[in-house]
Amino acid sequence: MSNTVFDKDFVENLLPQKFPFVMVDKMYSYTENSLVSGLRIQNDNIFFHNGNFVESGLIEHMAQSVALHTGYQFFLKQEPAPTGYIGSIKDVEIRKLPKLNDEIQTTVTILQEFGGITLVDVATKLNGVEIAKGQMKTVLAK
């Protein structure tokens, strides 16, 4: 497992999304079965409205955290990362919306991976307190 914090520029190169649609700006750790990502909420974020980082932004952040895990996997193999899609989202609970300058951290846990389909648990914390969680299934484009 890597303990290096990877910054915004490195992370952006691993994601298919580009500015202003990038919702992850840090990678704290990576293992074959997990990843911890981060995002500082800024006022120029397209999901920042009326003082809050809104629900759709949190869900996009969670999805991009999953994409980052895949992107980094391919980076380690020195292969280009494939494009992925959200196949399904379920059991999403959002307890609190982050505010300006809040730093959220998201843990992705791979539950199953088979034939380009990945099932993950995703949990987002703010100051160590879980504010959102859910389960996602992602599919790699063929």
N, CA, C and O of each residue as an XYZ file, in Angstrom:
568
protein
N       0.840     -1.182      0.000
C       0.000      0.000      0.000
C       0.883      1.242      0.000
O       1.913      1.297      0.671
N       0.458      2.217     -0.757
C       1.223      3.454     -0.870
C       0.747      4.444      0.186
O      -0.456      4.585      0.407
N       1.673      5.125      0.835
C       1.313      6.156      1.804
C       1.568      7.558      1.271
O       1.418      8.537      2.002
N       1.945      7.659      0.024
C       2.159      8.947     -0.595
C       0.802      9.555     -0.919
O      -0.088      8.862     -1.412
N       0.642     10.830     -0.648
C      -0.584     11.501     -1.067
C      -0.343     12.012     -2.486
O       0.568     12.806     -2.723
N      -1.162     11.552     -3.420
C      -1.036     12.011     -4.795
C      -1.919     13.234     -4.978
O      -3.060     13.266     -4.516
N      -1.377     14.243     -5.657
C      -2.074     15.516     -5.775
C      -2.974     15.591     -7.002
O      -3.058     14.670     -7.814
N      -3.639     16.731     -7.092
C      -4.629     17.037     -8.111
C      -4.157     16.725     -9.537
O      -4.878     16.065    -10.286
N      -2.976     17.182     -9.923
C      -2.516     16.977    -11.299
C      -2.341     15.503    -11.624
O      -2.742     15.052    -12.697
N      -1.747     14.748    -10.707
C      -1.554     13.319    -10.916
C      -2.900     12.605    -11.010
O      -3.130     11.797    -11.909
N      -3.781     12.920    -10.064
C      -5.103     12.301    -10.001
C      -5.905     12.584    -11.275
O      -6.535     11.682    -11.827
N      -5.879     13.833    -11.738
C      -6.650     14.198    -12.934
C      -6.218     13.404    -14.159
O      -7.038     13.110    -15.029
N      -4.933     13.053    -14.234
C      -4.452     12.267    -15.371
C      -4.979     10.837    -15.359
O      -4.953     10.159    -16.386
N      -5.454     10.375    -14.213
C      -5.963      9.000    -14.104
C      -7.465      8.915    -14.352
O      -8.022      7.823    -14.462
N      -8.113     10.068    -14.440
C      -9.575     10.098    -14.606
C      -9.954     10.476    -16.034
O      -9.276     11.282    -16.672
N     -11.046      9.885    -16.533
C     -11.531     10.301    -17.861
C     -12.156     11.699    -17.834
O     -12.193     12.377    -18.861
N     -12.652     12.141    -16.656
C     -13.267     13.461    -16.540
C     -12.183     14.537    -16.572
O     -11.052     14.322    -16.137
N     -12.560     15.684    -17.092
C     -11.634     16.826    -17.132
C     -12.298     18.034    -16.479
O     -13.517     18.065    -16.311
N     -11.492     19.029    -16.112
C     -12.012     20.251    -15.515
C     -13.122     20.824    -16.390
O     -12.960     20.815    -17.610
N     -14.231     21.319    -15.860
C     -14.563     21.529    -14.452
C     -15.298     20.342    -13.819
O     -15.924     20.486    -12.768
N     -15.222     19.192    -14.449
C     -16.018     18.058    -13.973
C     -15.227     17.070    -13.125
O     -15.693     15.955    -12.890
N     -14.046     17.451    -12.663
C     -13.258     16.554    -11.811
C     -13.671     16.763    -10.357
O     -13.609     17.877     -9.838
N     -14.098     15.668     -9.701
C     -14.610     15.753     -8.328
C     -13.715     15.030     -7.323
O     -14.149     14.721     -6.213
N     -12.463     14.760     -7.711
C     -11.481     14.156     -6.814
C     -10.189     14.933     -7.002
O      -9.759     15.147     -8.135
N      -9.556     15.363     -5.900
C      -8.288     16.078     -6.079
C      -7.123     15.467     -5.305
O      -6.014     16.000     -5.329
N      -7.370     14.347     -4.616
C      -6.296     13.661     -3.893
C      -6.530     12.159     -3.864
O      -7.667     11.687     -3.885
N      -5.425     11.421     -3.816
C      -5.503      9.989     -3.542
C      -4.595      9.743     -2.344
O      -3.382      9.934     -2.425
N      -5.190      9.317     -1.230
C      -4.430      9.111      0.005
C      -3.809      7.723      0.070
O      -2.673      7.564      0.516
N      -4.557      6.720     -0.377
C      -4.014      5.363     -0.328
C      -4.681      4.487     -1.372
O      -5.785      4.765     -1.842
N      -3.976      3.419     -1.720
C      -4.461      2.484     -2.723
C      -4.003      1.079     -2.350
O      -2.845      0.871     -1.989
N      -4.905      0.130     -2.437
C      -4.549     -1.280     -2.423
C      -5.339     -1.915     -3.562
O      -6.158     -1.254     -4.201
N      -5.092     -3.188     -3.813
C      -5.820     -3.876     -4.878
C      -7.331     -3.826     -4.645
O      -8.112     -3.790     -5.596
N      -7.736     -3.824     -3.363
C      -9.162     -3.888     -3.031
C      -9.742     -2.631     -2.405
O     -10.893     -2.634     -1.969
N      -8.949     -1.539     -2.353
C      -9.499     -0.329     -1.739
C      -8.751      0.916     -2.197
O      -7.675      0.846     -2.792
N      -9.357      2.045     -1.898
C      -8.746      3.321     -2.227
C      -9.343      4.371     -1.304
O     -10.521      4.301     -0.952
N      -8.526      5.348     -0.912
C      -9.048      6.501     -0.173
C      -8.718      7.746     -0.987
O      -7.557      8.027     -1.283
N      -9.771      8.488     -1.341
C      -9.613      9.700     -2.152
C     -10.047     10.905     -1.328
O     -10.591     10.764     -0.233
N      -9.797     12.085     -1.872
C     -10.216     13.300     -1.183
C     -10.634     14.384     -2.142
O     -10.314     14.355     -3.330
N     -11.365     15.352     -1.594
C     -11.760     16.529     -2.365
C     -11.963     17.693     -1.402
O     -12.663     17.575     -0.397
N     -11.330     18.826     -1.735
C     -11.590     20.067     -0.996
C     -12.675     20.821     -1.775
O     -12.558     21.034     -2.982
N     -13.724     21.215     -1.062
C     -14.853     21.904     -1.694
C     -14.475     23.362     -1.946
O     -14.155     24.109     -1.021
N     -14.521     23.748     -3.228
C     -14.169     25.118     -3.614
C     -15.398     25.798     -4.219
O     -16.310     25.128     -4.703
N     -15.415     27.126     -4.188
C     -16.616     27.829     -4.662
C     -16.785     27.806     -6.179
O     -17.854     28.159     -6.676
N     -15.747     27.396     -6.936
C     -15.920     27.291     -8.390
C     -16.356     25.887     -8.820
O     -16.452     25.605    -10.014
N     -16.622     24.999     -7.840
C     -17.085     23.651     -8.175
C     -18.502     23.742     -8.732
O     -19.357     24.430     -8.175
N     -18.738     23.038     -9.845
C     -20.068     23.128    -10.483
C     -21.187     22.535     -9.633
O     -22.362     22.776     -9.909
N     -20.836     21.756     -8.595
C     -21.844     21.198     -7.694
C     -21.944     21.975     -6.378
O     -22.580     21.512     -5.431
N     -21.317     23.154     -6.316
C     -21.385     23.982     -5.116
C     -22.497     25.009     -5.306
O     -22.395     25.889     -6.161
N     -23.564     24.895     -4.504
C     -24.717     25.809     -4.608
C     -25.187     26.231     -3.225
O     -25.285     25.407     -2.315
N     -25.476     27.513     -3.072
C     -26.031     28.044     -1.818
C     -25.266     27.588     -0.585
O     -25.870     27.224      0.424
N     -23.932     27.607     -0.662
C     -23.121     27.283      0.509
C     -22.861     25.806      0.745
O     -22.150     25.440      1.682
N     -23.438     24.947     -0.108
C     -23.269     23.498      0.069
C     -22.733     22.817     -1.187
O     -22.961     23.276     -2.307
N     -22.022     21.718     -0.978
C     -21.658     20.798     -2.056
C     -22.840     19.840     -2.129
O     -23.042     19.043     -1.213
N     -23.627     19.903     -3.206
C     -24.930     19.238     -3.255
C     -24.833     17.718     -3.469
O     -23.770     17.183     -3.782
N     -25.981     17.041     -3.290
C     -26.067     15.584     -3.338
C     -25.469     14.992     -4.613
O     -24.707     14.028     -4.557
N     -25.820     15.577     -5.769
C     -25.318     15.032     -7.035
C     -23.798     15.133     -7.118
O     -23.151     14.299     -7.752
N     -23.225     16.158     -6.475
C     -21.779     16.297     -6.424
C     -21.144     15.200     -5.583
O     -20.111     14.640     -5.949
N     -21.777     14.900     -4.446
C     -21.268     13.820     -3.586
C     -21.296     12.482     -4.331
O     -20.344     11.706     -4.262
N     -22.385     12.225     -5.037
C     -22.502     10.956     -5.778
C     -21.469     10.905     -6.903
O     -20.861      9.860     -7.136
N     -21.270     12.010     -7.592
C     -20.249     12.059     -8.651
C     -18.849     11.874     -8.057
O     -18.012     11.185     -8.639
N     -18.600     12.485     -6.906
C     -17.320     12.312     -6.212
C     -17.095     10.822     -5.886
O     -15.998     10.297     -6.079
N     -18.135     10.160     -5.396
C     -18.031      8.744     -5.055
C     -17.721      7.918     -6.314
O     -16.858      7.040     -6.295
N     -18.428      8.211     -7.387
C     -18.224      7.480     -8.646
C     -16.816      7.711     -9.189
O     -16.177      6.775     -9.669
N     -16.333      8.941     -9.117
C     -14.985      9.228     -9.622
C     -13.916      8.594     -8.732
O     -12.823      8.284     -9.204
N     -14.223      8.401     -7.458
C     -13.295      7.703     -6.574
C     -13.133      6.249     -7.028
O     -12.036      5.691     -6.982
N     -14.242      5.646     -7.467
C     -14.196      4.285     -8.016
C     -13.378      4.298     -9.314
O     -12.538      3.426     -9.533
N     -13.629      5.285    -10.162
C     -12.893      5.408    -11.432
C     -11.394      5.599    -11.179
O     -10.559      5.105    -11.937
N     -11.069      6.315    -10.112
C      -9.670      6.541     -9.767
C      -8.984      5.221     -9.409
O      -7.824      5.003     -9.759
N      -9.709      4.341     -8.707
C      -9.141      3.032     -8.362
C      -8.790      2.275     -9.649
O      -7.695      1.726     -9.774
N      -9.716      2.252    -10.587
C      -9.479      1.584    -11.875
C      -8.340      2.257    -12.634
O      -7.457      1.583    -13.165
N      -8.362      3.586    -12.683
C      -7.324      4.335    -13.394
C      -5.935      4.055    -12.845
O      -4.972      3.914    -13.599
N      -5.841      3.975    -11.509
C      -4.538      3.732    -10.897
C      -4.078      2.291    -11.137
O      -2.889      2.033    -11.322
N      -5.035      1.358    -11.130
C      -4.724     -0.048    -11.453
C      -4.055     -0.138    -12.829
O      -3.030     -0.799    -12.993
N      -4.647      0.531    -13.801
C      -4.110      0.506    -15.165
C      -2.792      1.268    -15.256
O      -1.892      0.869    -15.996
N      -2.675      2.365    -14.507
C      -1.429      3.136    -14.453
C      -0.279      2.239    -13.973
O       0.820      2.285    -14.525
N      -0.541      1.426    -12.943
C       0.488      0.530    -12.403
C       0.917     -0.516    -13.429
O       2.062     -0.968    -13.428
N      -0.025     -0.896    -14.311
C       0.289     -1.872    -15.374
C       0.847     -1.165    -16.611
O       1.152     -1.801    -17.620
N       0.977      0.165    -16.514
C       1.433      1.005    -17.629
C       0.551      0.833    -18.863
O       1.037      0.729    -19.989
N      -0.758      0.806    -18.618
C      -1.736      0.712    -19.702
C      -2.685      1.899    -19.578
O      -2.899      2.412    -18.480
N      -3.257      2.338    -20.706
C      -4.237      3.433    -20.619
C      -5.514      2.961    -19.922
O      -5.977      1.844    -20.154
N      -6.067      3.799    -19.085
C      -7.292      3.438    -18.362
C      -8.483      3.459    -19.302
O      -8.635      4.387    -20.098
N      -9.329      2.443    -19.216
C     -10.546      2.426    -20.037
C     -11.600      3.370    -19.445
O     -11.531      3.735    -18.271
N     -12.545      3.747    -20.250
C     -13.676      4.539    -19.761
C     -14.628      3.596    -19.033
O     -14.842      2.460    -19.456
N     -15.187      4.078    -17.948
C     -16.152      3.273    -17.204
C     -17.460      4.032    -17.060
O     -17.523      5.248    -17.243
N     -18.490      3.289    -16.730
C     -19.824      3.861    -16.561
C     -20.416      3.352    -15.266
O     -20.094      2.253    -14.813
N     -21.289      4.157    -14.668
C     -22.012      3.684    -13.494
C     -23.118      2.767    -13.997
O     -23.974      3.183    -14.778
N     -23.095      1.519    -13.548
C     -24.135      0.568    -13.933
C     -25.346      0.719    -13.031
O     -26.484      0.707    -13.499
N     -25.099      0.861    -11.737
C     -26.189      1.071    -10.788
C     -25.656      1.680     -9.508
O     -24.477      1.564     -9.175
N     -26.571      2.336     -8.800
C     -26.269      2.914     -7.495
C     -27.398      2.471     -6.590
O     -28.569      2.580     -6.955
N     -27.055      1.966     -5.396
C     -28.149      1.613     -4.481
C     -27.779      1.898     -3.042
O     -26.609      2.069     -2.698
N     -28.801      1.943     -2.216
C     -28.646      2.168     -0.774
C     -27.838      3.422     -0.461
O     -27.053      3.430      0.488
N     -28.021      4.485     -1.251
C     -27.290      5.725     -0.984
C     -27.960      6.464      0.169
O     -29.172      6.679      0.173
N     -27.151      6.842      1.134
C     -27.612      7.660      2.254
C     -26.708      8.867      2.336
O     -25.486      8.736      2.406
N     -27.311     10.047      2.328
C     -26.529     11.276      2.492
C     -27.025     11.954      3.753
O     -28.180     12.373      3.834
N     -26.146     12.057      4.734
C     -26.530     12.580      6.042
C     -26.231     14.061      6.198
O     -26.892     14.754      6.972
N     -25.229     14.553      5.459
C     -24.822     15.950      5.630
C     -24.150     16.415      4.345
O     -23.463     15.634      3.686
N     -24.341     17.678      3.987
C     -23.682     18.242      2.816
C     -22.461     19.049      3.240
O     -22.546     19.881      4.144
N     -21.329     18.807      2.591
C     -20.119     19.592      2.912
C     -20.297     21.059      2.538
O     -21.083     21.402      1.655
N     -19.558     21.906      3.225
C     -19.574     23.350      2.999
C     -18.276     23.773      2.305
O     -17.391     22.949      2.070
N     -18.174     25.055      1.982
C     -16.987     25.617      1.353
C     -15.732     25.313      2.173
O     -15.726     25.458      3.395
N     -14.682     24.894      1.489
C     -13.379     24.554      2.072
C     -13.358     23.287      2.916
O     -12.309     22.933      3.454
N     -14.492     22.591      3.047
C     -14.472     21.294      3.726
C     -13.645     20.325      2.896
O     -13.607     20.418      1.669
N     -12.990     19.405      3.569
C     -12.166     18.393      2.919
C     -12.839     17.046      3.182
O     -12.858     16.566      4.315
N     -13.391     16.440      2.128
C     -14.031     15.138      2.316
C     -13.064     14.026      1.924
O     -12.204     14.205      1.060
N     -13.220     12.877      2.573
C     -12.405     11.703      2.285
C     -13.335     10.539      2.011
O     -14.276     10.292      2.765
N     -13.067      9.828      0.933
C     -13.928      8.726      0.539
C     -13.142      7.435      0.446
O     -12.069      7.374     -0.155
N     -13.710      6.398      1.062
C     -13.115      5.068      1.010
C     -13.944      4.197      0.079
O     -15.154      4.044      0.246
N     -13.255      3.630     -0.909
C     -13.869      2.696     -1.853
C     -13.389      1.306     -1.454
O     -12.187      1.080     -1.313
N     -14.313      0.383     -1.272
C     -13.961     -1.002     -0.968
C     -14.522     -1.899     -2.060
O     -15.735     -1.963     -2.262
N     -13.631     -2.592     -2.762
C     -14.059     -3.484     -3.848
C     -14.646     -4.746     -3.230
O     -13.971     -5.445     -2.474
N     -15.912     -5.038     -3.556
C     -16.561     -6.244     -3.041
C     -16.408     -7.399     -4.029
O     -16.208     -8.550     -3.639
N     -16.507     -7.061     -5.323
C     -16.454     -8.078     -6.371
C     -16.004     -7.443     -7.661
O     -16.375     -6.310     -7.967
N     -15.209     -8.165     -8.414
C     -14.764     -7.680     -9.712
C     -14.766     -8.866    -10.659
O     -14.092     -9.867    -10.418
N     -15.536     -8.744    -11.749
C     -15.598     -9.849    -12.690
C     -15.978     -9.335    -14.071
O     -16.990     -8.652    -14.233
N     -15.166     -9.664    -15.054
C     -15.489     -9.328    -16.440
C     -15.754     -7.861    -16.695
O     -16.663     -7.520    -17.453
N     -14.972     -6.978    -16.071
C     -15.148     -5.548    -16.309
C     -16.246     -4.907    -15.482
O     -16.487     -3.705    -15.587
N     -16.917     -5.713    -14.652
C     -17.957     -5.173    -13.774
C     -17.417     -5.199    -12.350
O     -16.924     -6.226    -11.883
N     -17.512     -4.067    -11.665
C     -16.994     -3.955    -10.299
C     -18.113     -3.522     -9.364
O     -18.834     -2.563     -9.640
N     -18.249     -4.241     -8.254
C     -19.222     -3.888     -7.231
C     -18.443     -3.340     -6.042
O     -17.521     -3.991     -5.550
N     -18.809     -2.146     -5.579
C     -18.064     -1.491     -4.508
C     -18.983     -0.920     -3.431
O     -20.133     -0.563     -3.687
N     -18.433     -0.847     -2.217
C     -19.022     -0.052     -1.143
C     -18.260      1.257     -1.138
O     -17.039      1.264     -1.290
N     -18.964      2.366     -0.966
C     -18.326      3.675     -0.940
C     -18.830      4.427      0.290
O     -20.034      4.488      0.542
N     -17.897      4.998      1.053
C     -18.279      5.782      2.237
C     -17.479      7.076      2.258
O     -16.260      7.066      2.091
N     -18.177      8.191      2.465
C     -17.538      9.506      2.500
C     -17.597     10.071      3.911
O     -18.638     10.055      4.567
N     -16.446     10.572      4.360
C     -16.362     11.157      5.702
C     -15.952     12.620      5.626
O     -15.252     13.051      4.709
N     -16.411     13.362      6.618
C     -16.016     14.760      6.810
C     -15.565     14.866      8.260
O     -16.345     14.616      9.179
N     -14.310     15.237      8.464
C     -13.739     15.308      9.827
C     -13.929     13.997     10.590
O     -14.229     14.005     11.783
N     -13.750     12.868      9.890
C     -13.830     11.561     10.532
C     -15.235     11.026     10.753
O     -15.398      9.915     11.258
N     -16.259     11.801     10.384
C     -17.648     11.381     10.575
C     -18.260     11.037      9.212
O     -18.182     11.828      8.273
N     -18.866      9.853      9.115
C     -19.473      9.442      7.851
C     -20.662     10.331      7.505
O     -21.600     10.464      8.291
N     -20.611     10.942      6.311
C     -21.711     11.818      5.891
C     -22.485     11.240      4.708
O     -23.591     11.692      4.410
N     -21.902     10.234      4.028
C     -22.586      9.623      2.891
C     -22.045      8.215      2.675
O     -20.881      7.931      2.955
N     -22.916      7.337      2.170
C     -22.471      5.986      1.831
C     -23.405      5.405      0.784
O     -24.513      5.898      0.572
N     -22.944      4.360      0.142
C     -23.763      3.700     -0.846
C     -23.001      2.556     -1.474
O     -21.865      2.254     -1.111
N     -23.668      1.929     -2.433
C     -23.055      0.833     -3.172
C     -23.183      1.153     -4.656
O     -24.229      1.624     -5.103
N     -22.127      0.901     -5.418
C     -22.149      1.175     -6.849
C     -21.643     -0.020     -7.608
O     -20.800     -0.785     -7.140
N     -22.189     -0.155     -8.801
C     -21.690     -1.146     -9.739
C     -21.191     -0.352    -10.942
O     -21.941      0.431    -11.525
N     -19.947     -0.547    -11.308
C     -19.416      0.148    -12.478
C     -19.068     -0.867    -13.559
O     -18.756     -2.023    -13.275
N     -19.128     -0.410    -14.792
C     -18.895     -1.266    -15.945
C     -17.872     -0.600    -16.839
O     -17.999      0.581    -17.164
N     -16.857     -1.351    -17.240
C     -15.848     -0.814    -18.166
C     -16.373     -0.897    -19.598
O     -16.985     -1.890    -19.991
N     -16.125      0.154    -20.365
C     -16.534      0.160    -21.770
C     -15.661     -0.859    -22.502
O     -14.465     -0.974    -22.237
N     -16.266     -1.579    -23.405
C     -15.523     -2.587    -24.169
C     -14.915     -1.963    -25.409
O     -14.250     -2.652    -26.184
